[in-house]
Amino acid sequence: MGEFTHFNNLGEAVMVDVSDKKETVREATARGKITMSPECLQKIMEGQMGKGDVLGVARIAGIMGAKKTSELIPLCHVLNLTKVEMEFYPDLKENAVFALCRVRTVGKTGVEMEALTGVSTALLTIYDMCKAVDKSMLIENICLIKKTGGKSGTFIRTEESGEQ
């Protein structure tokens, strides 16, 4: 297990200095889900939600969220993202929509936070657009599932341990 990197020797919060790191291709994928009533999911799938195309708006929101991560998370670096991709997978058995966000850059620091923020923003947007139909929706299981690039190499989540 690594050490915390966002604190100096006095225990004060700091932005990590990445000046001496090599630029590499870095990619991260995060996922999460929102569970809802069968009626709410059906309205999303049929395009019958009063506010419009729920997943289309959530896709744009997720992309925007990833791009604005450094404005939301205090110690994140401003990154030049080269790709942000949002995917949604409705699941009728679980009455849920799964969201997947992939983010890529060529840079000195990773994009894990951008992928996690993208998923979170997309799921919150689904909640916002559907809350008139179902206020009991549950957002859960937001996590990093894969990251590549950089000094620490590749991480792939395994369901049993949550680690590589």
TIVO-2410 file (N, C-alpha, C; in nm, 3 decimals):
# residues 164
REC num residu      c1      c2      c3 atome chaine
REC   1      M   0.085  -0.117   0.000     N      A
REC   1      M   0.000   0.000   0.000    CA      A
REC   1      M   0.090   0.124   0.000     C      A
REC   2      G   0.052   0.224  -0.078     N      A
REC   2      G   0.131   0.346  -0.089    CA      A
REC   2      G   0.106   0.442   0.026     C      A
REC   3      E   0.178   0.552   0.020     N      A
REC   3      E   0.163   0.657   0.121    CA      A
REC   3      E   0.076   0.768   0.065     C      A
REC   4      F   0.017   0.847   0.155     N      A
REC   4      F  -0.059   0.963   0.111    CA      A
REC   4      F   0.035   1.064   0.046     C      A
REC   5      T  -0.006   1.118  -0.067     N      A
REC   5      T   0.080   1.209  -0.142    CA      A
REC   5      T   0.037   1.354  -0.133     C      A
REC   6      H  -0.080   1.382  -0.078     N      A
REC   6      H  -0.133   1.517  -0.077    CA      A
REC   6      H  -0.109   1.591   0.055     C      A
REC   7      F  -0.005   1.548   0.130     N      A
REC   7      F   0.031   1.614   0.255    CA      A
REC   7      F   0.181   1.634   0.260     C      A
REC   8      N   0.225   1.750   0.312     N      A
REC   8      N   0.368   1.773   0.329    CA      A
REC   8      N   0.412   1.715   0.464     C      A
REC   9      N   0.539   1.736   0.499     N      A
REC   9      N   0.591   1.676   0.623    CA      A
REC   9      N   0.531   1.739   0.749     C      A
REC  10      L   0.457   1.848   0.734     N      A
REC  10      L   0.388   1.910   0.848    CA      A
REC  10      L   0.242   1.867   0.855     C      A
REC  11      G   0.200   1.782   0.763     N      A
REC  11      G   0.063   1.735   0.760    CA      A
REC  11      G  -0.034   1.831   0.691     C      A
REC  12      E   0.019   1.929   0.620     N      A
REC  12      E  -0.065   2.025   0.550    CA      A
REC  12      E  -0.099   1.973   0.411     C      A
REC  13      A  -0.220   2.003   0.367     N      A
REC  13      A  -0.263   1.960   0.233    CA      A
REC  13      A  -0.187   2.038   0.127     C      A
REC  14      V  -0.138   1.966   0.025     N      A
REC  14      V  -0.063   2.027  -0.085    CA      A
REC  14      V  -0.101   1.961  -0.216     C      A
REC  15      M  -0.081   2.035  -0.324     N      A
REC  15      M  -0.096   1.975  -0.457    CA      A
REC  15      M   0.035   1.902  -0.486     C      A
REC  16      V   0.025   1.780  -0.537     N      A
REC  16      V   0.143   1.700  -0.569    CA      A
REC  16      V   0.221   1.767  -0.682     C      A
REC  17      D   0.352   1.775  -0.667     N      A
REC  17      D   0.439   1.831  -0.771    CA      A
REC  17      D   0.471   1.721  -0.871     C      A
REC  18      V   0.423   1.737  -0.994     N      A
REC  18      V   0.445   1.636  -1.097    CA      A
REC  18      V   0.548   1.682  -1.200     C      A
REC  19      S   0.621   1.787  -1.168     N      A
REC  19      S   0.717   1.847  -1.263    CA      A
REC  19      S   0.816   1.747  -1.320     C      A
REC  20      D   0.864   1.655  -1.237     N      A
REC  20      D   0.969   1.563  -1.280    CA      A
REC  20      D   0.916   1.432  -1.338     C      A
REC  21      K   0.784   1.416  -1.342     N      A
REC  21      K   0.728   1.293  -1.396    CA      A
REC  21      K   0.733   1.293  -1.549     C      A
REC  22      K   0.739   1.173  -1.606     N      A
REC  22      K   0.737   1.159  -1.752    CA      A
REC  22      K   0.593   1.165  -1.801     C      A
REC  23      E   0.576   1.223  -1.919     N      A
REC  23      E   0.444   1.220  -1.982    CA      A
REC  23      E   0.422   1.083  -2.043     C      A
REC  24      T   0.309   1.023  -2.010     N      A
REC  24      T   0.272   0.894  -2.067    CA      A
REC  24      T   0.123   0.898  -2.100     C      A
REC  25      V   0.079   0.803  -2.181     N      A
REC  25      V  -0.063   0.787  -2.205    CA      A
REC  25      V  -0.124   0.731  -2.078     C      A
REC  26      R  -0.226   0.797  -2.030     N      A
REC  26      R  -0.292   0.755  -1.907    CA      A
REC  26      R  -0.441   0.741  -1.934     C      A
REC  27      E  -0.497   0.633  -1.885     N      A
REC  27      E  -0.640   0.608  -1.907    CA      A
REC  27      E  -0.700   0.552  -1.779     C      A
REC  28      A  -0.823   0.590  -1.754     N      A
REC  28      A  -0.895   0.536  -1.638    CA      A
REC  28      A  -1.040   0.512  -1.676     C      A
REC  29      T  -1.097   0.408  -1.616     N      A
REC  29      T  -1.237   0.375  -1.636    CA      A
REC  29      T  -1.302   0.361  -1.499     C      A
REC  30      A  -1.416   0.427  -1.481     N      A
REC  30      A  -1.493   0.418  -1.357    CA      A
REC  30      A  -1.635   0.378  -1.390     C      A
REC  31      R  -1.703   0.324  -1.291     N      A
REC  31      R  -1.843   0.286  -1.310    CA      A
REC  31      R  -1.924   0.317  -1.185     C      A
REC  32      G  -2.053   0.314  -1.203     N      A
REC  32      G  -2.146   0.332  -1.093    CA      A
REC  32      G  -2.285   0.296  -1.142     C      A
REC  33      K  -2.381   0.298  -1.050     N      A
REC  33      K  -2.517   0.266  -1.094    CA      A
REC  33      K  -2.618   0.347  -1.014     C      A
REC  34      I  -2.733   0.363  -1.076     N      A
REC  34      I  -2.847   0.425  -1.009    CA      A
REC  34      I  -2.963   0.328  -1.020     C      A
REC  35      T  -3.020   0.295  -0.905     N      A
REC  35      T  -3.133   0.203  -0.899    CA      A
REC  35      T  -3.260   0.285  -0.881     C      A
REC  36      M  -3.367   0.241  -0.946     N      A
REC  36      M  -3.491   0.319  -0.945    CA      A
REC  36      M  -3.611   0.227  -0.956     C      A
REC  37      S  -3.728   0.286  -0.953     N      A
REC  37      S  -3.851   0.208  -0.969    CA      A
REC  37      S  -3.862   0.157  -1.112     C      A
REC  38      P  -3.932   0.045  -1.133     N      A
REC  38      P  -3.953  -0.005  -1.269    CA      A
REC  38      P  -4.021   0.100  -1.359     C      A
REC  39      E  -4.114   0.176  -1.303     N      A
REC  39      E  -4.184   0.280  -1.379    CA      A
REC  39      E  -4.087   0.386  -1.429     C      A
REC  40      C  -3.997   0.428  -1.343     N      A
REC  40      C  -3.899   0.531  -1.380    CA      A
REC  40      C  -3.806   0.480  -1.490     C      A
REC  41      L  -3.756   0.358  -1.475     N      A
REC  41      L  -3.667   0.303  -1.576    CA      A
REC  41      L  -3.740   0.289  -1.710     C      A
REC  42      Q  -3.864   0.246  -1.705     N      A
REC  42      Q  -3.942   0.232  -1.828    CA      A
REC  42      Q  -3.958   0.367  -1.898     C      A
REC  43      K  -3.985   0.472  -1.823     N      A
REC  43      K  -3.999   0.606  -1.881    CA      A
REC  43      K  -3.868   0.652  -1.946     C      A
REC  44      I  -3.755   0.622  -1.882     N      A
REC  44      I  -3.625   0.656  -1.940    CA      A
REC  44      I  -3.607   0.583  -2.073     C      A
REC  45      M  -3.635   0.452  -2.071     N      A
REC  45      M  -3.612   0.368  -2.189    CA      A
REC  45      M  -3.704   0.408  -2.306     C      A
REC  46      E  -3.824   0.453  -2.275     N      A
REC  46      E  -3.919   0.490  -2.379    CA      A
REC  46      E  -3.911   0.638  -2.417     C      A
REC  47      G  -3.821   0.712  -2.352     N      A
REC  47      G  -3.809   0.855  -2.381    CA      A
REC  47      G  -3.929   0.935  -2.336     C      A
REC  48      Q  -3.994   0.890  -2.229     N      A
REC  48      Q  -4.117   0.954  -2.182    CA      A
REC  48      Q  -4.098   1.044  -2.060     C      A
REC  49      M  -3.973   1.070  -2.022     N      A
REC  49      M  -3.949   1.156  -1.907    CA      A
REC  49      M  -3.974   1.301  -1.952     C      A
REC  50      G  -4.043   1.376  -1.870     N      A
REC  50      G  -4.084   1.511  -1.906    CA      A
REC  50      G  -3.971   1.606  -1.940     C      A
REC  51      K  -3.854   1.583  -1.885     N      A
REC  51      K  -3.742   1.674  -1.909    CA      A
REC  51      K  -3.662   1.640  -2.034     C      A
REC  52      G  -3.698   1.533  -2.105     N      A
REC  52      G  -3.630   1.502  -2.230    CA      A
REC  52      G  -3.549   1.373  -2.225     C      A
REC  53      D  -3.449   1.365  -2.313     N      A
REC  53      D  -3.362   1.248  -2.330    CA      A
REC  53      D  -3.267   1.236  -2.211     C      A
REC  54      V  -3.307   1.158  -2.113     N      A
REC  54      V  -3.232   1.149  -1.987    CA      A
REC  54      V  -3.088   1.103  -2.011     C      A
REC  55      L  -3.068   0.995  -2.083     N      A
REC  55      L  -2.933   0.942  -2.100    CA      A
REC  55      L  -2.849   1.030  -2.191     C      A
REC  56      G  -2.911   1.096  -2.287     N      A
REC  56      G  -2.837   1.190  -2.372    CA      A
REC  56      G  -2.785   1.309  -2.292     C      A
REC  57      V  -2.870   1.363  -2.206     N      A
REC  57      V  -2.827   1.475  -2.122    CA      A
REC  57      V  -2.722   1.427  -2.021     C      A
REC  58      A  -2.743   1.308  -1.963     N      A
REC  58      A  -2.647   1.254  -1.866    CA      A
REC  58      A  -2.511   1.230  -1.931     C      A
REC  59      R  -2.510   1.190  -2.058     N      A
REC  59      R  -2.384   1.168  -2.130    CA      A
REC  59      R  -2.306   1.300  -2.137     C      A
REC  60      I  -2.372   1.406  -2.178     N      A
REC  60      I  -2.305   1.537  -2.187    CA      A
REC  60      I  -2.261   1.584  -2.049     C      A
REC  61      A  -2.346   1.565  -1.948     N      A
REC  61      A  -2.311   1.604  -1.812    CA      A
REC  61      A  -2.188   1.529  -1.761     C      A
REC  62      G  -2.181   1.399  -1.790     N      A
REC  62      G  -2.065   1.319  -1.748    CA      A
REC  62      G  -1.937   1.367  -1.813     C      A
REC  63      I  -1.945   1.398  -1.942     N      A
REC  63      I  -1.827   1.450  -2.013    CA      A
REC  63      I  -1.786   1.584  -1.953     C      A
REC  64      M  -1.883   1.671  -1.931     N      A
REC  64      M  -1.851   1.802  -1.871    CA      A
REC  64      M  -1.794   1.787  -1.731     C      A
REC  65      G  -1.850   1.694  -1.654     N      A
REC  65      G  -1.800   1.671  -1.518    CA      A
REC  65      G  -1.654   1.629  -1.518     C      A
REC  66      A  -1.620   1.537  -1.608     N      A
REC  66      A  -1.481   1.492  -1.618    CA      A
REC  66      A  -1.390   1.609  -1.653     C      A
REC  67      K  -1.434   1.692  -1.747     N      A
REC  67      K  -1.352   1.806  -1.791    CA      A
REC  67      K  -1.334   1.911  -1.681     C      A
REC  68      K  -1.428   1.919  -1.588     N      A
REC  68      K  -1.423   2.022  -1.484    CA      A
REC  68      K  -1.377   1.969  -1.348     C      A
REC  69      T  -1.320   1.850  -1.345     N      A
REC  69      T  -1.280   1.788  -1.219    CA      A
REC  69      T  -1.190   1.878  -1.134     C      A
REC  70      S  -1.093   1.942  -1.196     N      A
REC  70      S  -1.000   2.025  -1.119    CA      A
REC  70      S  -1.069   2.146  -1.055     C      A
REC  71      E  -1.187   2.183  -1.103     N      A
REC  71      E  -1.262   2.292  -1.042    CA      A
REC  71      E  -1.346   2.244  -0.924     C      A
REC  72      L  -1.366   2.113  -0.914     N      A
REC  72      L  -1.449   2.057  -0.808    CA      A
REC  72      L  -1.369   1.992  -0.696     C      A
REC  73      I  -1.260   1.927  -0.730     N      A
REC  73      I  -1.177   1.855  -0.633    CA      A
REC  73      I  -1.053   1.941  -0.609     C      A
REC  74      P  -1.036   1.994  -0.489     N      A
REC  74      P  -0.938   2.101  -0.465    CA      A
REC  74      P  -0.794   2.075  -0.508     C      A
REC  75      L  -0.742   1.955  -0.495     N      A
REC  75      L  -0.600   1.932  -0.522    CA      A
REC  75      L  -0.573   1.862  -0.654     C      A
REC  76      C  -0.676   1.848  -0.739     N      A
REC  76      C  -0.657   1.788  -0.871    CA      A
REC  76      C  -0.589   1.885  -0.965     C      A
REC  77      H  -0.504   1.832  -1.051     N      A
REC  77      H  -0.438   1.914  -1.153    CA      A
REC  77      H  -0.534   1.943  -1.268     C      A
REC  78      V  -0.514   2.056  -1.332     N      A
REC  78      V  -0.586   2.087  -1.455    CA      A
REC  78      V  -0.524   2.001  -1.565     C      A
REC  79      L  -0.605   1.921  -1.633     N      A
REC  79      L  -0.553   1.828  -1.733    CA      A
REC  79      L  -0.610   1.858  -1.871     C      A
REC  80      N  -0.530   1.830  -1.971     N      A
REC  80      N  -0.575   1.839  -2.109    CA      A
REC  80      N  -0.624   1.700  -2.150     C      A
REC  81      L  -0.753   1.676  -2.132     N      A
REC  81      L  -0.809   1.544  -2.163    CA      A
REC  81      L  -0.815   1.525  -2.314     C      A
REC  82      T  -0.777   1.406  -2.359     N      A
REC  82      T  -0.781   1.377  -2.502    CA      A
REC  82      T  -0.904   1.296  -2.540     C      A
REC  83      K  -0.970   1.235  -2.439     N      A
REC  83      K  -1.092   1.160  -2.466    CA      A
REC  83      K  -1.172   1.144  -2.337     C      A
REC  84      V  -1.303   1.161  -2.350     N      A
REC  84      V  -1.396   1.126  -2.242    CA      A
REC  84      V  -1.512   1.055  -2.309     C      A
REC  85      E  -1.541   0.936  -2.263     N      A
REC  85      E  -1.647   0.854  -2.322    CA      A
REC  85      E  -1.741   0.807  -2.211     C      A
REC  86      M  -1.870   0.829  -2.230     N      A
REC  86      M  -1.972   0.785  -2.135    CA      A
REC  86      M  -2.058   0.678  -2.201     C      A
REC  87      E  -2.083   0.570  -2.128     N      A
REC  87      E  -2.173   0.465  -2.175    CA      A
REC  87      E  -2.274   0.434  -2.066     C      A
REC  88      F  -2.395   0.396  -2.107     N      A
REC  88      F  -2.500   0.361  -2.013    CA      A
REC  88      F  -2.556   0.225  -2.049     C      A
REC  89      Y  -2.585   0.145  -1.946     N      A
REC  89      Y  -2.638   0.012  -1.964    CA      A
REC  89      Y  -2.760  -0.006  -1.873     C      A
REC  90      P  -2.879   0.014  -1.927     N      A
REC  90      P  -3.000  -0.011  -1.846    CA      A
REC  90      P  -3.013  -0.160  -1.816     C      A
REC  91      D  -3.056  -0.191  -1.697     N      A
REC  91      D  -3.072  -0.330  -1.654    CA      A
REC  91      D  -3.212  -0.347  -1.597     C      A
REC  92      L  -3.299  -0.415  -1.673     N      A
REC  92      L  -3.439  -0.433  -1.631    CA      A
REC  92      L  -3.452  -0.524  -1.510     C      A
REC  93      K  -3.360  -0.618  -1.492     N      A
REC  93      K  -3.367  -0.709  -1.378    CA      A
REC  93      K  -3.338  -0.636  -1.247     C      A
REC  94      E  -3.242  -0.542  -1.251     N      A
REC  94      E  -3.206  -0.468  -1.130    CA      A
REC  94      E  -3.276  -0.334  -1.119     C      A
REC  95      N  -3.358  -0.300  -1.221     N      A
REC  95      N  -3.420  -0.168  -1.226    CA      A
REC  95      N  -3.315  -0.059  -1.204     C      A
REC  96      A  -3.211  -0.065  -1.286     N      A
REC  96      A  -3.097   0.025  -1.267    CA      A
REC  96      A  -3.040   0.067  -1.402     C      A
REC  97      V  -2.966   0.175  -1.398     N      A
REC  97      V  -2.885   0.217  -1.511    CA      A
REC  97      V  -2.741   0.218  -1.462     C      A
REC  98      F  -2.656   0.143  -1.530     N      A
REC  98      F  -2.513   0.143  -1.501    CA      A
REC  98      F  -2.447   0.247  -1.591     C      A
REC  99      A  -2.354   0.323  -1.534     N      A
REC  99      A  -2.280   0.425  -1.609    CA      A
REC  99      A  -2.133   0.386  -1.608     C      A
REC 100      L  -2.068   0.407  -1.723     N      A
REC 100      L  -1.926   0.377  -1.739    CA      A
REC 100      L  -1.861   0.500  -1.802     C      A
REC 101      C  -1.752   0.547  -1.743     N      A
REC 101      C  -1.680   0.663  -1.797    CA      A
REC 101      C  -1.534   0.625  -1.819     C      A
REC 102      R  -1.486   0.646  -1.943     N      A
REC 102      R  -1.346   0.625  -1.978    CA      A
REC 102      R  -1.285   0.760  -2.010     C      A
REC 103      V  -1.169   0.786  -1.952     N      A
REC 103      V  -1.100   0.913  -1.973    CA      A
REC 103      V  -0.956   0.885  -2.012     C      A
REC 104      R  -0.904   0.963  -2.105     N      A
REC 104      R  -0.766   0.946  -2.151    CA      A
REC 104      R  -0.697   1.081  -2.162     C      A
REC 105      T  -0.567   1.079  -2.138     N      A
REC 105      T  -0.481   1.196  -2.159    CA      A
REC 105      T  -0.340   1.148  -2.186     C      A
REC 106      V  -0.258   1.238  -2.234     N      A
REC 106      V  -0.113   1.218  -2.236    CA      A
REC 106      V  -0.060   1.323  -2.141     C      A
REC 107      G  -0.005   1.278  -2.029     N      A
REC 107      G   0.035   1.376  -1.930    CA      A
REC 107      G   0.119   1.316  -1.819     C      A
REC 108      K   0.136   1.397  -1.713     N      A
REC 108      K   0.222   1.361  -1.602    CA      A
REC 108      K   0.146   1.309  -1.481     C      A
REC 109      T   0.015   1.309  -1.488     N      A
REC 109      T  -0.065   1.260  -1.377    CA      A
REC 109      T  -0.189   1.189  -1.432     C      A
REC 110      G  -0.243   1.099  -1.352     N      A
REC 110      G  -0.351   1.012  -1.397    CA      A
REC 110      G  -0.487   1.080  -1.406     C      A
REC 111      V  -0.582   1.006  -1.459     N      A
REC 111      V  -0.716   1.059  -1.483    CA      A
REC 111      V  -0.824   0.981  -1.406     C      A
REC 112      E  -0.784   0.919  -1.296     N      A
REC 112      E  -0.880   0.844  -1.217    CA      A
REC 112      E  -0.991   0.934  -1.163     C      A
REC 113      M  -0.953   1.050  -1.111     N      A
REC 113      M  -1.053   1.139  -1.054    CA      A
REC 113      M  -1.149   1.192  -1.161     C      A
REC 114      E  -1.098   1.212  -1.280     N      A
REC 114      E  -1.183   1.259  -1.389    CA      A
REC 114      E  -1.287   1.153  -1.427     C      A
REC 115      A  -1.246   1.027  -1.432     N      A
REC 115      A  -1.339   0.919  -1.463    CA      A
REC 115      A  -1.445   0.906  -1.353     C      A
REC 116      L  -1.402   0.912  -1.228     N      A
REC 116      L  -1.496   0.902  -1.115    CA      A
REC 116      L  -1.593   1.021  -1.113     C      A
REC 117      T  -1.542   1.139  -1.143     N      A
REC 117      T  -1.628   1.258  -1.146    CA      A
REC 117      T  -1.726   1.251  -1.262     C      A
REC 118      G  -1.681   1.199  -1.376     N      A
REC 118      G  -1.771   1.181  -1.490    CA      A
REC 118      G  -1.888   1.091  -1.456     C      A
REC 119      V  -1.860   0.976  -1.396     N      A
REC 119      V  -1.966   0.883  -1.357    CA      A
REC 119      V  -2.060   0.949  -1.256     C      A
REC 120      S  -2.003   1.013  -1.156     N      A
REC 120      S  -2.084   1.076  -1.052    CA      A
REC 120      S  -2.176   1.182  -1.109     C      A
REC 121      T  -2.122   1.266  -1.196     N      A
REC 121      T  -2.201   1.374  -1.255    CA      A
REC 121      T  -2.313   1.317  -1.343     C      A
REC 122      A  -2.283   1.215  -1.419     N      A
REC 122      A  -2.385   1.153  -1.504    CA      A
REC 122      A  -2.498   1.093  -1.420     C      A
REC 123      L  -2.463   1.022  -1.313     N      A
REC 123      L  -2.565   0.961  -1.229    CA      A
REC 123      L  -2.647   1.067  -1.155     C      A
REC 124      L  -2.584   1.173  -1.110     N      A
REC 124      L  -2.657   1.282  -1.046    CA      A
REC 124      L  -2.752   1.350  -1.144     C      A
REC 125      T  -2.712   1.358  -1.268     N      A
REC 125      T  -2.798   1.416  -1.370    CA      A
REC 125      T  -2.921   1.329  -1.394     C      A
REC 126      I  -2.901   1.198  -1.398     N      A
REC 126      I  -3.016   1.107  -1.411    CA      A
REC 126      I  -3.111   1.129  -1.293     C      A
REC 127      Y  -3.056   1.138  -1.173     N      A
REC 127      Y  -3.140   1.162  -1.055    CA      A
REC 127      Y  -3.218   1.291  -1.071     C      A
REC 128      D  -3.150   1.398  -1.110     N      A
REC 128      D  -3.215   1.528  -1.124    CA      A
REC 128      D  -3.328   1.523  -1.226     C      A
REC 129      M  -3.305   1.457  -1.337     N      A
REC 129      M  -3.406   1.454  -1.443    CA      A
REC 129      M  -3.524   1.362  -1.411     C      A
REC 130      C  -3.506   1.270  -1.316     N      A
REC 130      C  -3.610   1.171  -1.288    CA      A
REC 130      C  -3.673   1.184  -1.150     C      A
REC 131      K  -3.628   1.278  -1.070     N      A
REC 131      K  -3.674   1.284  -0.931    CA      A
REC 131      K  -3.824   1.312  -0.917     C      A
REC 132      A  -3.886   1.371  -1.018     N      A
REC 132      A  -4.031   1.394  -1.011    CA      A
REC 132      A  -4.108   1.261  -1.015     C      A
REC 133      V  -4.048   1.160  -1.075     N      A
REC 133      V  -4.112   1.029  -1.085    CA      A
REC 133      V  -4.072   0.938  -0.969     C      A
REC 134      D  -3.945   0.950  -0.923     N      A
REC 134      D  -3.895   0.858  -0.819    CA      A
REC 134      D  -3.787   0.927  -0.736     C      A
REC 135      K  -3.825   0.975  -0.619     N      A
REC 135      K  -3.728   1.040  -0.529    CA      A
REC 135      K  -3.645   0.937  -0.451     C      A
REC 136      S  -3.682   0.811  -0.458     N      A
REC 136      S  -3.611   0.708  -0.379    CA      A
REC 136      S  -3.496   0.645  -0.456     C      A
REC 137      M  -3.460   0.699  -0.572     N      A
REC 137      M  -3.347   0.642  -0.649    CA      A
REC 137      M  -3.224   0.635  -0.560     C      A
REC 138      L  -3.139   0.537  -0.588     N      A
REC 138      L  -3.019   0.514  -0.509    CA      A
REC 138      L  -2.898   0.511  -0.600     C      A
REC 139      I  -2.803   0.601  -0.575     N      A
REC 139      I  -2.676   0.601  -0.648    CA      A
REC 139      I  -2.576   0.523  -0.564     C      A
REC 140      E  -2.507   0.427  -0.628     N      A
REC 140      E  -2.417   0.343  -0.548    CA      A
REC 140      E  -2.307   0.281  -0.633     C      A
REC 141      N  -2.212   0.222  -0.562     N      A
REC 141      N  -2.104   0.144  -0.622    CA      A
REC 141      N  -2.020   0.222  -0.723     C      A
REC 142      I  -1.997   0.349  -0.697     N      A
REC 142      I  -1.908   0.426  -0.784    CA      A
REC 142      I  -1.765   0.386  -0.749     C      A
REC 143      C  -1.691   0.341  -0.850     N      A
REC 143      C  -1.555   0.295  -0.822    CA      A
REC 143      C  -1.470   0.298  -0.948     C      A
REC 144      L  -1.340   0.300  -0.926     N      A
REC 144      L  -1.243   0.285  -1.034    CA      A
REC 144      L  -1.236   0.138  -1.069     C      A
REC 145      I  -1.248   0.106  -1.198     N      A
REC 145      I  -1.237  -0.035  -1.236    CA      A
REC 145      I  -1.109  -0.065  -1.311     C      A
REC 146      K  -1.047   0.039  -1.369     N      A
REC 146      K  -0.920   0.015  -1.439    CA      A
REC 146      K  -0.847   0.147  -1.456     C      A
REC 147      K  -0.715   0.140  -1.445     N      A
REC 147      K  -0.631   0.254  -1.479    CA      A
REC 147      K  -0.501   0.203  -1.537     C      A
REC 148      T  -0.451   0.274  -1.638     N      A
REC 148      T  -0.325   0.236  -1.701    CA      A
REC 148      T  -0.238   0.360  -1.716     C      A
REC 149      G  -0.108   0.336  -1.727     N      A
REC 149      G  -0.012   0.444  -1.748    CA      A
REC 149      G   0.048   0.493  -1.618     C      A
REC 150      G   0.157   0.566  -1.635     N      A
REC 150      G   0.224   0.624  -1.519    CA      A
REC 150      G   0.315   0.526  -1.447     C      A
REC 151      K   0.379   0.579  -1.346     N      A
REC 151      K   0.479   0.502  -1.270    CA      A
REC 151      K   0.419   0.380  -1.199     C      A
REC 152      S   0.296   0.393  -1.150     N      A
REC 152      S   0.236   0.281  -1.076    CA      A
REC 152      S   0.180   0.173  -1.167     C      A
REC 153      G   0.177   0.195  -1.298     N      A
REC 153      G   0.135   0.091  -1.392    CA      A
REC 153      G  -0.014   0.070  -1.399     C      A
REC 154      T  -0.053  -0.055  -1.418     N      A
REC 154      T  -0.192  -0.090  -1.441    CA      A
REC 154      T  -0.259  -0.137  -1.313     C      A
REC 155      F  -0.383  -0.094  -1.294     N      A
REC 155      F  -0.470  -0.141  -1.186    CA      A
REC 155      F  -0.598  -0.192  -1.250     C      A
REC 156      I  -0.640  -0.312  -1.213     N      A
REC 156      I  -0.768  -0.367  -1.257    CA      A
REC 156      I  -0.840  -0.419  -1.133     C      A
REC 157      R  -0.959  -0.367  -1.109     N      A
REC 157      R  -1.038  -0.408  -0.992    CA      A
REC 157      R  -1.086  -0.551  -1.011     C      A
REC 158      T  -1.073  -0.629  -0.905     N      A
REC 158      T  -1.135  -0.761  -0.902    CA      A
REC 158      T  -1.253  -0.750  -0.806     C      A
REC 159      E  -1.361  -0.812  -0.837     N      A
REC 159      E  -1.484  -0.798  -0.757    CA      A
REC 159      E  -1.467  -0.848  -0.615     C      A
REC 160      E  -1.390  -0.954  -0.596     N      A
REC 160      E  -1.378  -1.013  -0.463    CA      A
REC 160      E  -1.304  -0.921  -0.365     C      A
REC 161      S  -1.189  -0.870  -0.408     N      A
REC 161      S  -1.104  -0.796  -0.316    CA      A
REC 161      S  -1.112  -0.646  -0.333     C      A
REC 162      G  -1.158  -0.601  -0.448     N      A
REC 162      G  -1.158  -0.458  -0.474    CA      A
REC 162      G  -1.021  -0.410  -0.518     C      A
REC 163      E  -0.925  -0.500  -0.528     N      A
REC 163      E  -0.789  -0.463  -0.568    CA      A
REC 163      E  -0.742  -0.549  -0.684     C      A
REC 164      Q  -0.624  -0.514  -0.733     N      A
REC 164      Q  -0.562  -0.588  -0.843    CA      A
REC 164      Q  -0.513  -0.722  -0.794     C      A
***
